Amino acid sequence: MVLEKLDWMTQALTLLKRISEFPKDAKLIMMLRHSEREPPSFLKNNKDLQLTENGHLAAQTFGQEFPPNRYVRLFYSNRDRCRDTAFDILNGFEKKGGNGVIGGPIVPLYALKVLKDEFFKYELRKFSLLEIMNHWINQQYDDKDIEPIKSYSKRAAHVIWTKLEQDLPEGGVDIHISHEILLMALRSGWFDLSPNDRWTEFLGGYVFTFTKNHILLLDFDTFLKIPYPIWWIKK
């Protein structure tokens, strides 16, 4: 299998293996990082980085290995690498007899309400991405420079979580393809889990479903029962 030959595919393989442990009729949300992209370059803005050949192939293989008995909808950041990841996954999924649809781009997967120009570029000159995340989580940045994680998480939940009840059949999966720092921000804001050295790899992420009393989350390779945030009113 192509995925096993790529050293960054550990998380993706875990997701594909363990998604079958969720109840078959449960509606799932999968938060996924885009596939492998070109390395950062002075010649290109970060937003313009494209998928590599391996990135396209891995995303198609991910779709081929996804459980074919689950209906999928794919949403994505409006960056090319996220859009292409979504279409590649669906292409591979349909080749194996799976049934799905492209839902299109949604704002919380690519944009914060407030973000100062070149904020992350400037911060990365002084800190690692993990340090930046911890500063952000602990509210060490001015709200005029970057939207607080709590505000972003609530806004994203209103869009992403509520979509689950909109025309998705039982057992269906909403796959949301975004960027590593936004995925880690939502992981913290939704589930109160701090970032750590196990960063989100290409095609890595987490999966969860809503139960009567808690959120059942597959985080990396561990299932967790997470209390509902106090700001979320269960439907």
C-alpha angles and dihedrals in degrees: 000000000000093000094061091058094059117081093213096057100084095105094044092052090050092052092050092048100045103037086086088067091071116091109277094235095045119116107231137202115208117193107200136181116228119261125267113312134191114283116262112276138187086228095062136044113241091246090060098055111124134208117272122234088260089049093058093044094048093050091051090048090049088057092048091052095045114109103272093207092070122081112227137203118193124210125177151179112267091246113113094240092057094044092048091048090055094049092045092051092049091047092054092043093053092047087063093049098266123147121224148130140220110247095188135228123327124194103237090060092065112012139059119206090238125025124152115229111275090355095150094040090056094044092049089063088067107025142030119253089253091054091048090052092052091048089050094048092049092051095245092142127080113254087231090063101044135003111255114255092238092055092045093047094051092048092047092048091054089057103033103034096045092052088069091076094047109098095314110137123227110283092023125138129219107206114199115193116202144134130296099247093048092047091052091046091054091045088058098040096045102036104020091239117146120224117256139178091288094087123187108273126206108293088007127122141108140288130212145169135197120248129180095266107020148000113268106216132188100205112184098311100336132087114223133184106223123192115237112262111258089239094058119088108208113231 
